[in-house]
Amino acid sequence: MSTQSKTFLTPEQYLKIERAAETKSEYYNGEMFAMAGTSFRHAQISMNVAAELRQGLRGSKCQAVSSEVRLGVSPTGLYTYPDVMVVCGPKFADNDFDTVTNPTVIIEILSPTTEAFDRGKKFESYRTLDSLRDYLMVAQDRVHVEHYTRQPGGFWTLQEASDRERTVEIASVGCGFKVAAAYENVAFETPAADTLTL
């Protein structure tokens, strides 16, 4: 999240504004936040992961979608655009069919400007989704994947992977991706700052 608006908006007001806007904004606690641009590296990793999951999910009822798809988290009033989601039979917030509410997997590529929110309040909000089984955070400044999995009873376990030869298995959707594939063609000497415009 970046630029803040101090005007309190209802979720309905936010959606009306957002659907007419040319740029994307997130919504949390009654405020809209203009989304920062992304780095080239961020875009590479996001595309790599989405492509691997798309291939792995062929023939299943689940599908990977990009950050063009909005997520609505009604228990906390968060509206956001995760970098990658896996949705198994999409449910929508309303009849505009542009805001899903039931992801099984959410993947965020960590950025300098959003990492604290991705780890904190955003993940806290995500955990209120009954459908969510896996939350992954993928670093863009080094080879590192954090994979949180919901367990029976509602607690979450963490597995981490920094070995390029390791495969991240997402059992809830029956597929995964090799760490090396997530970082294919990624050059770590390039800046990681959020620079590209959405």
Z-matrix of the N, CA and C atoms (Angstrom, degrees):
N
C 1 1.453
C 2 1.529 1 109.36
N 3 1.326 2 115.92 1 147.95
C 4 1.458 3 117.43 2 -179.27
C 5 1.520 4 111.05 3 -133.70
N 6 1.333 5 117.67 4 -100.88
C 7 1.457 6 121.69 5 -174.00
C 8 1.524 7 111.51 6 -63.58
N 9 1.327 8 116.62 7 130.22
C 10 1.451 9 120.58 8 -177.43
C 11 1.522 10 111.92 9 -102.68
N 12 1.299 11 115.07 10 144.48
C 13 1.459 12 121.94 11 169.66
C 14 1.521 13 107.16 12 -104.35
N 15 1.330 14 117.89 13 136.33
C 16 1.458 15 120.83 14 -178.36
C 17 1.520 16 112.49 15 -92.66
N 18 1.323 17 117.61 16 0.53
C 19 1.461 18 121.16 17 179.01
C 20 1.514 19 109.64 18 -85.68
N 21 1.339 20 116.92 19 125.66
C 22 1.457 21 119.88 20 178.99
C 23 1.518 22 109.56 21 -74.35
N 24 1.324 23 115.69 22 131.62
C 25 1.459 24 122.33 23 179.62
C 26 1.515 25 109.78 24 -125.36
N 27 1.317 26 116.27 25 146.81
C 28 1.452 27 120.21 26 170.74
C 29 1.530 28 108.15 27 -78.30
N 30 1.327 29 118.78 28 161.26
C 31 1.467 30 119.78 29 175.13
C 32 1.523 31 112.65 30 -56.17
N 33 1.337 32 116.76 31 -37.01
C 34 1.465 33 120.65 32 179.66
C 35 1.531 34 111.16 33 -65.22
N 36 1.330 35 116.49 34 -40.69
C 37 1.467 36 120.45 35 177.60
C 38 1.529 37 110.67 36 -65.21
N 39 1.332 38 115.21 37 -42.98
C 40 1.472 39 119.06 38 177.90
C 41 1.523 40 111.04 39 -58.06
N 42 1.321 41 117.16 40 -48.76
C 43 1.465 42 120.34 41 -177.23
C 44 1.524 43 111.59 42 -62.43
N 45 1.325 44 116.81 43 -37.48
C 46 1.468 45 119.74 44 178.66
C 47 1.528 46 110.34 45 -63.30
N 48 1.335 47 115.91 46 -44.74
C 49 1.467 48 120.58 47 178.90
C 50 1.518 49 110.71 48 -66.37
N 51 1.310 50 116.03 49 -45.45
C 52 1.465 51 121.35 50 -175.69
C 53 1.523 52 111.73 51 -63.63
N 54 1.310 53 116.66 52 -40.40
C 55 1.466 54 119.81 53 -178.55
C 56 1.523 55 112.61 54 -67.99
N 57 1.308 56 117.04 55 -22.07
C 58 1.466 57 120.69 56 178.86
C 59 1.526 58 112.44 57 -96.16
N 60 1.322 59 117.43 58 -8.98
C 61 1.465 60 121.34 59 -173.73
C 62 1.525 61 111.88 60 -82.49
N 63 1.323 62 115.50 61 155.19
C 64 1.458 63 121.27 62 176.90
C 65 1.520 64 111.98 63 -90.53
N 66 1.324 65 117.57 64 -17.89
C 67 1.460 66 122.41 65 176.78
C 68 1.522 67 109.03 66 -119.50
N 69 1.335 68 115.62 67 161.60
C 70 1.455 69 120.24 68 -175.25
C 71 1.528 70 111.68 69 -95.15
N 72 1.325 71 114.87 70 144.47
C 73 1.458 72 121.95 71 175.18
C 74 1.524 73 108.54 72 -135.80
N 75 1.321 74 115.33 73 148.90
C 76 1.454 75 121.18 74 172.89
C 77 1.531 76 108.60 75 -94.87
N 78 1.329 77 115.07 76 167.02
C 79 1.459 78 120.52 77 -178.47
C 80 1.520 79 108.16 78 -136.13
N 81 1.351 80 115.58 79 132.17
C 82 1.457 81 119.65 80 178.87
C 83 1.527 82 108.92 81 -156.47
N 84 1.321 83 116.22 82 131.23
C 85 1.466 84 121.62 83 177.21
C 86 1.528 85 113.12 84 53.53
N 87 1.338 86 115.81 85 40.69
C 88 1.451 87 119.78 86 174.72
C 89 1.513 88 115.40 87 83.59
N 90 1.330 89 117.66 88 3.32
C 91 1.459 90 120.47 89 -177.98
C 92 1.524 91 110.93 90 -122.87
N 93 1.330 92 115.49 91 148.54
C 94 1.459 93 122.38 92 173.55
C 95 1.522 94 109.40 93 -97.43
N 96 1.323 95 115.01 94 141.41
C 97 1.457 96 121.21 95 -179.82
C 98 1.522 97 108.25 96 -128.17
N 99 1.334 98 117.21 97 117.05
C 100 1.459 99 120.72 98 177.70
C 101 1.518 100 109.10 99 -62.72
N 102 1.316 101 116.83 100 134.38
C 103 1.459 102 120.75 101 -178.55
C 104 1.523 103 110.22 102 -79.17
N 105 1.327 104 114.91 103 134.75
C 106 1.458 105 120.52 104 178.32
C 107 1.519 106 109.92 105 -72.28
N 108 1.322 107 115.55 106 160.12
C 109 1.457 108 119.75 107 173.39
C 110 1.520 109 110.70 108 -68.19
N 111 1.312 110 116.85 109 171.14
C 112 1.456 111 121.12 110 179.60
C 113 1.520 112 110.39 111 -119.25
N 114 1.317 113 115.52 112 158.07
C 115 1.454 114 120.41 113 176.08
C 116 1.527 115 110.06 114 -79.64
N 117 1.311 116 115.28 115 161.90
C 118 1.468 117 120.28 116 175.58
C 119 1.522 118 110.16 117 -59.83
N 120 1.329 119 116.29 118 -41.19
C 121 1.464 120 120.97 119 179.67
C 122 1.534 121 111.37 120 -61.99
N 123 1.317 122 116.35 121 -42.28
C 124 1.468 123 121.54 122 177.49
C 125 1.524 124 110.11 123 -58.38
N 126 1.330 125 115.64 124 -46.51
C 127 1.468 126 120.26 125 -179.40
C 128 1.526 127 111.37 126 -63.63
N 129 1.340 128 116.98 127 -39.95
C 130 1.468 129 120.72 128 178.16
C 131 1.521 130 111.51 129 -59.69
N 132 1.324 131 115.86 130 -51.23
C 133 1.471 132 120.37 131 -175.68
C 134 1.521 133 110.28 132 -63.76
N 135 1.323 134 116.60 133 -43.48
C 136 1.458 135 120.79 134 179.14
C 137 1.531 136 111.23 135 -59.00
N 138 1.326 137 116.46 136 -46.48
C 139 1.461 138 120.92 137 179.91
C 140 1.526 139 111.11 138 -65.21
N 141 1.340 140 116.53 139 -41.28
C 142 1.463 141 120.43 140 179.60
C 143 1.528 142 111.39 141 -60.05
N 144 1.331 143 116.11 142 -48.06
C 145 1.461 144 120.28 143 -178.45
C 146 1.524 145 110.73 144 -64.38
N 147 1.334 146 116.80 145 -45.14
C 148 1.462 147 120.35 146 179.97
C 149 1.525 148 111.20 147 -60.84
N 150 1.334 149 116.79 148 -40.41
C 151 1.468 150 120.34 149 -179.78
C 152 1.523 151 111.68 150 -65.67
N 153 1.332 152 116.47 151 -40.71
C 154 1.463 153 119.91 152 178.59
C 155 1.527 154 111.08 153 -63.96
N 156 1.324 155 116.45 154 -43.60
C 157 1.462 156 119.96 155 -179.78
C 158 1.528 157 110.91 156 -68.85
N 159 1.302 158 117.05 157 -39.85
C 160 1.478 159 120.00 158 177.99
C 161 1.522 160 110.38 159 -57.12
N 162 1.323 161 115.54 160 -44.79
C 163 1.463 162 119.50 161 179.22
C 164 1.528 163 111.22 162 -65.33
N 165 1.326 164 116.54 163 -44.09
C 166 1.460 165 120.73 164 -177.73
C 167 1.520 166 113.79 165 -68.19
N 168 1.326 167 116.49 166 -23.50
C 169 1.465 168 120.64 167 -176.97
C 170 1.529 169 113.20 168 -94.01
N 171 1.324 170 117.33 169 -0.51
C 172 1.468 171 119.44 170 -179.86
C 173 1.530 172 110.13 171 -55.79
N 174 1.326 173 115.22 172 133.22
C 175 1.458 174 120.15 173 178.96
C 176 1.514 175 114.65 174 86.63
N 177 1.335 176 117.50 175 -5.01
C 178 1.466 177 119.91 176 178.87
C 179 1.525 178 109.39 177 -101.63
N 180 1.316 179 116.56 178 174.53
C 181 1.473 180 120.33 179 178.17
C 182 1.522 181 111.80 180 -82.09
N 183 1.333 182 116.65 181 -4.47
C 184 1.457 183 121.35 182 -176.94
C 185 1.525 184 110.80 183 -100.37
N 186 1.324 185 116.22 184 153.62
C 187 1.454 186 120.38 185 177.91
C 188 1.520 187 110.50 186 -144.65
N 189 1.328 188 114.39 187 146.98
C 190 1.457 189 120.65 188 176.52
C 191 1.518 190 109.30 189 -89.30
N 192 1.334 191 116.40 190 137.67
C 193 1.453 192 121.40 191 177.70
C 194 1.522 193 109.07 192 -129.18
N 195 1.339 194 115.63 193 154.04
C 196 1.461 195 121.80 194 -174.52
C 197 1.519 196 111.14 195 -91.43
N 198 1.324 197 114.43 196 -174.32
C 199 1.461 198 121.09 197 -178.56
C 200 1.521 199 113.79 198 -72.29
N 201 1.325 200 117.36 199 3.46
C 202 1.460 201 119.65 200 172.59
C 203 1.526 202 111.48 201 -74.65
N 204 1.327 203 116.80 202 -16.30
C 205 1.467 204 121.45 203 -177.16
C 206 1.522 205 109.64 204 -96.44
N 207 1.319 206 115.51 205 128.32
C 208 1.464 207 121.87 206 -179.56
C 209 1.526 208 110.06 207 -83.92
N 210 1.330 209 115.43 208 143.89
C 211 1.457 210 122.60 209 175.28
C 212 1.515 211 109.21 210 -112.60
N 213 1.329 212 116.97 211 131.63
C 214 1.451 213 122.23 212 174.38
C 215 1.515 214 110.29 213 -108.41
N 216 1.323 215 117.22 214 125.12
C 217 1.469 216 122.43 215 179.08
C 218 1.519 217 106.50 216 -111.73
N 219 1.323 218 116.35 217 87.13
C 220 1.467 219 120.28 218 -170.62
C 221 1.526 220 114.54 219 -61.70
N 222 1.355 221 120.43 220 -35.40
C 223 1.466 222 117.52 221 -179.19
C 224 1.526 223 114.09 222 -60.78
N 225 1.349 224 117.49 223 -27.26
C 226 1.461 225 119.99 224 -177.52
C 227 1.523 226 113.22 225 -115.13
N 228 1.330 227 117.76 226 -4.06
C 229 1.455 228 120.53 227 179.51
C 230 1.510 229 114.18 228 73.75
N 231 1.329 230 117.79 229 22.37
C 232 1.459 231 121.87 230 178.31
C 233 1.525 232 110.46 231 -91.93
N 234 1.326 233 115.99 232 132.61
C 235 1.457 234 122.08 233 169.33
C 236 1.523 235 106.52 234 -123.43
N 237 1.320 236 116.57 235 126.48
C 238 1.450 237 120.23 236 -172.91
C 239 1.522 238 110.64 237 -152.12
N 240 1.315 239 115.99 238 175.29
C 241 1.465 240 122.21 239 -177.87
C 242 1.529 241 108.53 240 -126.48
N 243 1.324 242 118.76 241 84.79
C 244 1.464 243 119.58 242 178.63
C 245 1.528 244 110.90 243 -58.65
N 246 1.319 245 115.82 244 152.23
C 247 1.468 246 119.29 245 -178.92
C 248 1.522 247 111.83 246 -62.16
N 249 1.320 248 117.22 247 -43.03
C 250 1.464 249 121.91 248 176.90
C 251 1.522 250 107.82 249 -144.27
N 252 1.316 251 117.06 250 138.34
C 253 1.465 252 122.06 251 171.42
C 254 1.516 253 108.87 252 -129.78
N 255 1.325 254 115.43 253 151.49
C 256 1.462 255 120.98 254 166.63
C 257 1.514 256 106.75 255 -113.37
N 258 1.326 257 115.12 256 124.42
C 259 1.462 258 121.80 257 -177.68
C 260 1.521 259 108.11 258 -120.10
N 261 1.314 260 116.21 259 131.02
C 262 1.469 261 121.52 260 -178.94
C 263 1.526 262 108.40 261 -113.05
N 264 1.337 263 116.91 262 89.61
C 265 1.458 264 121.70 263 -174.44
C 266 1.509 265 109.40 264 78.74
N 267 1.345 266 118.34 265 82.33
C 268 1.465 267 120.56 266 -172.55
C 269 1.522 268 113.90 267 -63.96
N 270 1.334 269 114.27 268 138.91
C 271 1.460 270 122.10 269 168.74
C 272 1.523 271 106.25 270 -113.44
N 273 1.336 272 115.69 271 142.67
C 274 1.450 273 119.97 272 -172.98
C 275 1.524 274 111.37 273 -115.92
N 276 1.340 275 114.64 274 154.00
C 277 1.466 276 120.36 275 -177.72
C 278 1.521 277 112.16 276 -69.47
N 279 1.338 278 116.87 277 -30.32
C 280 1.461 279 120.68 278 -178.58
C 281 1.522 280 109.01 279 -161.05
N 282 1.317 281 116.16 280 -171.82
C 283 1.468 282 120.80 281 -174.32
C 284 1.522 283 114.27 282 -79.57
N 285 1.327 284 117.81 283 5.06
C 286 1.461 285 119.43 284 172.36
C 287 1.532 286 110.87 285 -82.11
N 288 1.326 287 117.20 286 -14.92
C 289 1.462 288 122.87 287 174.25
C 290 1.523 289 113.07 288 54.67
N 291 1.336 290 116.51 289 36.61
C 292 1.459 291 119.52 290 178.82
C 293 1.528 292 113.04 291 -123.00
N 294 1.341 293 116.50 292 4.59
C 295 1.462 294 121.16 293 -178.81
C 296 1.523 295 108.97 294 -133.87
N 297 1.332 296 117.24 295 108.50
C 298 1.458 297 120.30 296 179.81
C 299 1.523 298 110.04 297 -83.28
N 300 1.332 299 115.39 298 156.55
C 301 1.460 300 120.20 299 -177.23
C 302 1.526 301 113.39 300 -128.65
N 303 1.341 302 117.74 301 1.41
C 304 1.465 303 118.75 302 -172.15
C 305 1.529 304 114.43 303 -136.37
N 306 1.326 305 118.69 304 54.01
C 307 1.463 306 118.40 305 177.05
C 308 1.527 307 111.79 306 -68.63
N 309 1.314 308 116.28 307 145.37
C 310 1.459 309 121.26 308 172.89
C 311 1.521 310 110.61 309 -90.16
N 312 1.320 311 115.91 310 -34.60
C 313 1.463 312 122.65 311 -179.48
C 314 1.527 313 108.86 312 -131.53
N 315 1.323 314 116.90 313 136.86
C 316 1.462 315 122.82 314 172.00
C 317 1.522 316 108.25 315 -125.50
N 318 1.335 317 115.18 316 134.57
C 319 1.459 318 120.82 317 178.52
C 320 1.521 319 108.41 318 -127.17
N 321 1.314 320 115.95 319 127.13
C 322 1.459 321 121.71 320 175.86
C 323 1.528 322 108.75 321 -116.26
N 324 1.335 323 116.31 322 134.46
C 325 1.450 324 122.02 323 171.96
C 326 1.527 325 106.12 324 -91.03
N 327 1.308 326 117.09 325 118.97
C 328 1.456 327 120.42 326 -172.82
C 329 1.518 328 111.41 327 -69.71
N 330 1.333 329 115.47 328 134.06
C 331 1.459 330 123.25 329 178.09
C 332 1.523 331 109.17 330 -122.66
N 333 1.322 332 117.77 331 152.19
C 334 1.465 333 119.21 332 -179.82
C 335 1.522 334 113.68 333 -55.39
N 336 1.330 335 116.94 334 -36.59
C 337 1.464 336 119.69 335 -175.74
C 338 1.525 337 113.70 336 -84.26
N 339 1.328 338 118.50 337 -14.67
C 340 1.469 339 120.06 338 -174.59
C 341 1.529 340 113.70 339 -121.99
N 342 1.332 341 118.29 340 -5.25
C 343 1.468 342 119.76 341 -172.60
C 344 1.520 343 112.66 342 -58.32
N 345 1.320 344 117.64 343 -44.53
C 346 1.469 345 120.05 344 -178.34
C 347 1.525 346 111.10 345 -60.63
N 348 1.329 347 117.12 346 -42.09
C 349 1.466 348 120.83 347 179.23
C 350 1.526 349 110.95 348 -69.06
N 351 1.341 350 117.14 349 -40.83
C 352 1.475 351 120.92 350 178.50
C 353 1.524 352 111.15 351 -59.92
N 354 1.320 353 116.48 352 -38.51
C 355 1.471 354 120.83 353 -178.88
C 356 1.528 355 112.24 354 -80.02
N 357 1.316 356 116.61 355 -28.13
C 358 1.453 357 120.91 356 -171.69
C 359 1.519 358 114.48 357 -102.29
N 360 1.329 359 115.75 358 -102.55
C 361 1.465 360 120.56 359 -172.82
C 362 1.532 361 113.02 360 -61.66
N 363 1.334 362 116.63 361 -34.32
C 364 1.459 363 117.84 362 -179.12
C 365 1.527 364 110.60 363 -67.23
N 366 1.320 365 117.48 364 -47.07
C 367 1.469 366 120.09 365 178.86
C 368 1.527 367 110.25 366 -64.36
N 369 1.321 368 117.17 367 -36.70
C 370 1.464 369 120.59 368 176.02
C 371 1.529 370 110.47 369 -59.40
N 372 1.331 371 116.54 370 -42.23
C 373 1.461 372 120.71 371 177.17
C 374 1.522 373 111.21 372 -66.54
N 375 1.324 374 116.51 373 -45.44
C 376 1.458 375 120.65 374 179.84
C 377 1.531 376 111.56 375 -56.22
N 378 1.320 377 116.89 376 -37.24
C 379 1.470 378 120.17 377 -177.02
C 380 1.520 379 113.19 378 -65.84
N 381 1.340 380 117.99 379 -14.76
C 382 1.465 381 119.89 380 177.18
C 383 1.530 382 111.98 381 -79.74
N 384 1.334 383 117.33 382 -9.52
C 385 1.467 384 121.05 383 179.70
C 386 1.531 385 109.90 384 -78.58
N 387 1.309 386 116.89 385 116.93
C 388 1.467 387 120.69 386 -179.45
C 389 1.526 388 112.10 387 -61.12
N 390 1.329 389 116.75 388 -28.86
C 391 1.464 390 120.63 389 -176.42
C 392 1.524 391 112.91 390 -76.70
N 393 1.334 392 117.50 391 -22.90
C 394 1.462 393 120.65 392 -170.72
C 395 1.523 394 111.62 393 -72.88
N 396 1.325 395 115.33 394 128.21
C 397 1.460 396 121.75 395 178.82
C 398 1.526 397 112.42 396 -115.58
N 399 1.328 398 116.72 397 -28.31
C 400 1.465 399 119.88 398 -176.42
C 401 1.522 400 110.69 399 -139.75
N 402 1.327 401 115.15 400 138.12
C 403 1.463 402 121.98 401 174.78
C 404 1.515 403 107.63 402 -130.34
N 405 1.328 404 115.94 403 123.10
C 406 1.450 405 121.04 404 -178.10
C 407 1.520 406 109.83 405 -119.91
N 408 1.322 407 115.45 406 137.72
C 409 1.453 408 122.10 407 173.31
C 410 1.518 409 107.65 408 -119.12
N 411 1.325 410 115.98 409 124.22
C 412 1.457 411 122.25 410 -175.40
C 413 1.520 412 108.25 411 -112.38
N 414 1.334 413 116.71 412 121.56
C 415 1.465 414 120.81 413 179.95
C 416 1.517 415 110.01 414 -70.93
N 417 1.331 416 115.64 415 150.67
C 418 1.462 417 118.56 416 174.47
C 419 1.523 418 112.55 417 -115.25
N 420 1.345 419 116.95 418 -2.02
C 421 1.460 420 119.51 419 178.02
C 422 1.525 421 112.25 420 -100.98
N 423 1.326 422 116.19 421 -3.83
C 424 1.463 423 122.22 422 178.70
C 425 1.515 424 107.93 423 -165.47
N 426 1.328 425 117.46 424 172.12
C 427 1.464 426 121.37 425 177.44
C 428 1.523 427 107.91 426 -83.41
N 429 1.312 428 116.26 427 106.23
C 430 1.462 429 119.60 428 -178.31
C 431 1.528 430 109.89 429 -166.26
N 432 1.339 431 116.03 430 128.48
C 433 1.460 432 122.80 431 178.58
C 434 1.521 433 108.67 432 -125.88
N 435 1.327 434 116.76 433 128.67
C 436 1.460 435 122.21 434 173.73
C 437 1.522 436 108.03 435 -107.93
N 438 1.311 437 116.15 436 127.67
C 439 1.465 438 121.63 437 -173.81
C 440 1.529 439 109.11 438 -124.79
N 441 1.328 440 115.79 439 109.40
C 442 1.462 441 121.94 440 176.75
C 443 1.525 442 108.76 441 -97.59
N 444 1.333 443 116.20 442 132.57
C 445 1.459 444 122.25 443 -179.12
C 446 1.519 445 109.59 444 -124.72
N 447 1.347 446 116.05 445 130.01
C 448 1.466 447 120.15 446 177.22
C 449 1.527 448 109.76 447 -72.75
N 450 1.317 449 115.85 448 133.37
C 451 1.454 450 122.30 449 179.51
C 452 1.528 451 110.68 450 -108.40
N 453 1.334 452 117.98 451 161.23
C 454 1.465 453 119.36 452 173.91
C 455 1.531 454 110.05 453 -54.16
N 456 1.307 455 115.92 454 136.66
C 457 1.453 456 120.06 455 -176.54
C 458 1.519 457 112.77 456 97.09
N 459 1.353 458 116.11 457 -9.03
C 460 1.451 459 119.66 458 173.09
C 461 1.509 460 116.27 459 93.09
N 462 1.358 461 118.38 460 -3.53
C 463 1.461 462 116.83 461 177.75
C 464 1.528 463 110.06 462 -87.13
N 465 1.329 464 114.88 463 163.95
C 466 1.460 465 121.28 464 -174.14
C 467 1.521 466 110.53 465 -118.04
N 468 1.327 467 116.64 466 140.30
C 469 1.454 468 121.40 467 175.16
C 470 1.528 469 109.48 468 -111.50
N 471 1.324 470 115.53 469 152.61
C 472 1.460 471 121.84 470 -177.30
C 473 1.520 472 110.41 471 -117.10
N 474 1.334 473 115.17 472 132.00
C 475 1.459 474 122.19 473 167.83
C 476 1.523 475 107.26 474 -122.96
N 477 1.324 476 115.87 475 141.27
C 478 1.452 477 120.92 476 -179.71
C 479 1.523 478 109.99 477 -121.29
N 480 1.319 479 116.49 478 148.12
C 481 1.456 480 121.45 479 -179.84
C 482 1.517 481 109.93 480 -139.04
N 483 1.338 482 116.12 481 123.97
C 484 1.459 483 122.11 482 176.22
C 485 1.521 484 111.86 483 -124.32
N 486 1.311 485 115.69 484 -2.62
C 487 1.464 486 121.88 485 179.14
C 488 1.523 487 108.60 486 -89.45
N 489 1.325 488 116.66 487 123.37
C 490 1.459 489 120.50 488 -178.77
C 491 1.527 490 112.75 489 -59.53
N 492 1.315 491 117.65 490 -25.25
C 493 1.463 492 120.61 491 -177.95
C 494 1.520 493 112.74 492 -84.78
N 495 1.301 494 116.81 493 -7.52
C 496 1.468 495 121.29 494 -179.26
C 497 1.525 496 110.31 495 -74.69
N 498 1.322 497 116.76 496 145.00
C 499 1.459 498 122.35 497 173.77
C 500 1.523 499 108.94 498 -105.72
N 501 1.309 500 116.10 499 129.69
C 502 1.460 501 121.87 500 175.78
C 503 1.518 502 107.16 501 -88.12
N 504 1.318 503 116.43 502 108.91
C 505 1.461 504 121.78 503 -178.10
C 506 1.517 505 109.99 504 -92.60
N 507 1.332 506 115.80 505 126.32
C 508 1.466 507 121.27 506 177.73
C 509 1.525 508 107.01 507 -110.71
N 510 1.316 509 115.76 508 89.84
C 511 1.464 510 121.43 509 -171.16
C 512 1.524 511 112.44 510 -63.30
N 513 1.317 512 118.07 511 -30.43
C 514 1.464 513 120.73 512 -175.88
C 515 1.522 514 112.56 513 -62.44
N 516 1.331 515 116.90 514 -25.39
C 517 1.467 516 120.47 515 179.90
C 518 1.527 517 111.67 516 -120.35
N 519 1.316 518 116.83 517 4.79
C 520 1.460 519 120.87 518 172.41
C 521 1.517 520 115.82 519 70.75
N 522 1.327 521 116.98 520 28.76
C 523 1.466 522 119.03 521 176.24
C 524 1.523 523 108.29 522 -156.35
N 525 1.304 524 115.61 523 -175.66
C 526 1.456 525 120.54 524 179.54
C 527 1.511 526 109.72 525 -171.15
N 528 1.323 527 115.71 526 -158.90
C 529 1.457 528 119.90 527 178.86
C 530 1.520 529 109.15 528 -154.06
N 531 1.314 530 115.30 529 150.59
C 532 1.443 531 121.08 530 176.29
C 533 1.529 532 108.22 531 -79.04
N 534 1.307 533 116.26 532 139.84
C 535 1.456 534 120.04 533 -179.24
C 536 1.531 535 110.33 534 -56.68
N 537 1.316 536 116.79 535 -40.79
C 538 1.471 537 120.58 536 179.19
C 539 1.516 538 111.60 537 -58.99
N 540 1.328 539 117.13 538 -36.38
C 541 1.467 540 120.58 539 -179.67
C 542 1.524 541 111.03 540 -67.65
N 543 1.328 542 117.41 541 -35.15
C 544 1.465 543 120.71 542 178.91
C 545 1.521 544 111.39 543 -63.98
N 546 1.329 545 116.07 544 -31.45
C 547 1.467 546 120.74 545 -176.05
C 548 1.531 547 112.40 546 -107.11
N 549 1.311 548 116.95 547 18.10
C 550 1.464 549 120.24 548 -179.92
C 551 1.530 550 110.97 549 -58.41
N 552 1.337 551 115.99 550 128.79
C 553 1.474 552 123.79 551 178.13
C 554 1.524 553 113.95 552 65.49
N 555 1.324 554 118.22 553 13.86
C 556 1.460 555 120.94 554 179.91
C 557 1.527 556 109.09 555 -87.76
N 558 1.337 557 116.53 556 124.03
C 559 1.459 558 122.61 557 179.05
C 560 1.525 559 108.88 558 -102.59
N 561 1.315 560 117.08 559 117.01
C 562 1.467 561 119.81 560 -175.21
C 563 1.517 562 113.30 561 -77.81
N 564 1.329 563 117.41 562 -9.42
C 565 1.464 564 118.33 563 176.01
C 566 1.520 565 112.95 564 -78.95
N 567 1.360 566 117.03 565 -10.80
C 568 1.468 567 119.62 566 176.61
C 569 1.518 568 109.65 567 -79.73
N 570 1.341 569 117.78 568 152.47
C 571 1.478 570 120.46 569 -177.51
C 572 1.524 571 111.41 570 -59.70
N 573 1.338 572 116.31 571 143.28
C 574 1.466 573 121.77 572 177.05
C 575 1.516 574 111.95 573 -99.37
N 576 1.319 575 116.71 574 -1.65
C 577 1.469 576 119.72 575 -178.07
C 578 1.516 577 110.56 576 -64.16
N 579 1.327 578 115.80 577 152.23
C 580 1.463 579 120.82 578 178.67
C 581 1.531 580 108.49 579 -73.42
N 582 1.313 581 116.62 580 109.56
C 583 1.458 582 119.16 581 -173.24
C 584 1.522 583 114.07 582 -128.67
N 585 1.311 584 118.03 583 -29.68
C 586 1.454 585 119.33 584 -177.95
C 587 1.518 586 110.36 585 -79.36
N 588 1.301 587 116.94 586 143.79
C 589 1.467 588 121.53 587 178.26
C 590 1.507 589 110.28 588 -85.34
N 591 1.337 590 116.66 589 137.01
C 592 1.468 591 120.93 590 179.29
C 593 1.509 592 110.00 591 -72.12
